[in-house]
Each structure stands twice: as C-alpha cells, then as structure tokens.
Amino acid sequence: MELNRLDYVIMKLLKKKNCISHFESMTLQEIMSVTGTSRPTTYRKMMNLCKHGYVEKGCKSTNADTFYLQDKGIRIIENGGNKDD
C-alpha cells in the first residue's frame, strides 16, 4: 500500500494522542476535527489503513467506531515513514 500525506497525518495524530490500544482510541469525529477532512474521506482512509494493518477498530464510543494504531503503524511513525525498517 502506498501511503500518502493524509495517511501519515492520521497515524501521527493517533500516536500523539496515545491511541495504541483497544480502549485508547479516537472516533471519526475526533479525527475529522483535527484533520479538517470530510466524513466520507476520513472513513475511507480509516478503512484502508485497517485493511492494510496500520490501524484497528477499538471499542465503541456510544454508537461511534473508534480507531487505534497497530504495531505496524507505530513502527512507521517511529521510523519517520520508512516502511523498510
């Protein structure tokens, strides 16, 4: 999967907010409020990041899905975007 700038922005946001476990996660609305993206774009990005193992769905917040960074995503952010390390 080729990651773009928005993918990195979202993953860096999740890392900054310490969203790295099922219970420590952010809703789409929270992500949208920081990134300034629309709901469809944000949802599409999150589903794509989930599909490729960078992000996973966390526990529900009322009726909203939440998302957190997987180990694969954490490694990318900590390595400055270099997927080979």
Secondary structure, DSSP 8 states (H G I E B T S, - for coil): ----HHHHHHHHHHHHTT--BTTB-EEHHHHHHHH---HHHHHHHHHHHHHTTSEEE---BTTB-EEEE-HHHHHHHHTTT-TT-
